[in-house]
């Protein structure tokens, strides 16, 4: 059996690689690690199995030299940097290089960001389907929006371009609305987005009763900048938030999955501020309308009752005048009838006195005495019964022309 030196073996491998890969090739892989040093970009590429649980089945180192890196940046702009991040699925044009000492290395010559975006679109669709199956896609949107939005939780980076615009837009609102804003700082792009954003959502969730709504703000950026907001864990936590979530992530055409689960999705942070101001202004207009309605109702009510009181006043005045006229007529009639009535009353009184006098005269004892009757008294008291005297009693008898005394001898 032939024995080779390591150099001979590696030289043979280099020739074999050069012979089989004379031209650059396009490959797909996932970036496991990306480090920039001295203008060069060093990548660690991996390929995993068909399921998420599968381990790495292939691995290789790649490098994007500074000169080529700068040329690609000029051609692709920020999209390139967003594509060449850890965790991204990429399609790269590479030249396969094998060195006897340094081993196999892939030299990156070109990149296809469209492939990365396409892979993210598939992941995004898969995330939407999972959220739909769990009933989370419209959960936050079904929450009641408070009548007034004043206590606002902000999920954003302190360096985000749209954060200051949002604050100033609310602070300088022409309606004089006051707001209480609290920032929950989080990355809004890059590899730290998922962890930090989940932590910020957790904090908001714990303090949810102190806020009317939560807003997610960031400035403009590429489509790949927004990919962190397509992560299932981020969107699931956002959908479960107990208060309405409003997004202003700063994109014009594409929507993230977070936009789909949010209560409302606006294009920019300023648009979010306008949404809040218009919502509060609508409530204020409703209050003003109600106040106008109350004033109008009160005015009509008072006017109606003023008319009714005026009618009652007129009725009372005419009724009083009629009553006074009737009373005056009765007084005049009484005044006219009084002499006749007085004369008639006096006549009746005279007749009554005459009858009483005649009756008294008829009952006068002296009349009876003149007709032969007498009055017998004992001790000055008129005797009306024989049982009132006994033998030996002295009695007085009054007749028409005098009084005499007698003694009772015996009784029968």
C-alpha positions, 0 to 999 in steps of 0.5 A: 500500500502506497504511503503519502505525506500529508503535503502530497495528499493535500496537494492531490486534493487541491488538484482534484478540487481545481480539476472538478471545480474550475469555475465558481458555483452557486451554493445554498446554506445557513450562516452559523457565524459571521465576523468582520475583521480588517474589512473582510467578512468571515463566514461559517456556513452550515446545512441542517437536516430537513427538520428543526431537530436535525443536527448539522449535516455539512459545514464549511468556512467561507470568506468575502474579501474586502475588495469584493465586499465593497463592490457588492455593497455598492451594487446591493446596498444595505440589503447585502449586510442584512442578508449576510447575518447569522441565522440567514438562509443564503445563496452565494456564488463561491470559488472552491479553494483548497490550500495544503496548509489552510485546508478547504475554504470557499471564496465568496464572489457574489450573493443573491439576496432575493433567495434570502428574501424568498426563504423568509417569505416561506417562513413568514407564510408558515408562521401565519399559518401556525398563528391562524391554526392557534386562533392568534391571528386576530386575537389582539385585533378583537380587543376593545380599544379604550375611548382615550389613548393616553398611557402608552407603552413604547417598544423601540430602540432608544436610537430608533429614528422614528422614536423621537418623531413619535414623541415630538408629534404627540408633544406638539399636538395642536389639541392640547392632549396630554400623554404618559409615555414609557419606553421599553427598550429593545432591538428593532433589527438584527440578531438580538431582536427576538430575545430583547423584544420578547423581554420587552413584551413580557414587561409590558404584559406585567404592567398591562393594567397601567397602559391603554395601548402599546406601540412598536416603533422603528425607522425605515429599512430594508425588507430584511431589516424587518424579518425579526418581526416575522418570528413565530415567538415574537408574533405569538407573544404580541398576539397574547398581549392583553392590550391593543398593539399598534405597529409603526415599523417604517415600511411602505409596501411589505407587511410583517407578521407582527403587522398582521397580529397587531390591532392596527398596522401603520406605515410610520411612527408618525402615522401611529401618532396621528392615529392616536391623536385622531382617535382621541380627537374623535372622542373629544368631538363626541363629547363636544357633540354630546355637550351641544346636544345637552345644551340644545335639549336644555335650551328647548326644555327651558323654552318649552317650560317658559312658554308653559309658565307664561301660559299658566301666568296668563291663565292665572291672571285672567282667572284671577280677574274673572274671579275678582269681577265675579266677586265684585258683581256679587258684592254689588248684588249683595249691596243692592239686596242688603236693604231689602234683606235687612227689612225682610229679616227685621219683619221676620224678627218682629213677627217672631217676637210677637209670637214669642210675646203672645206665647209668654203671655199665654203662659203667664201664671197671672192669667191662669189665676184670673181665670180661677186657678191658684198656686199652692206653695210650701216653703216657697216651692210650688206644690204639684202633688198631694204627697208633698204635704202632710197634716200640720204643714203650713201652706200658702195659696195664691189667687188672683187678688192675693195670698193666704195661708192654711194648715193641712188638717188631714190628707186623703 
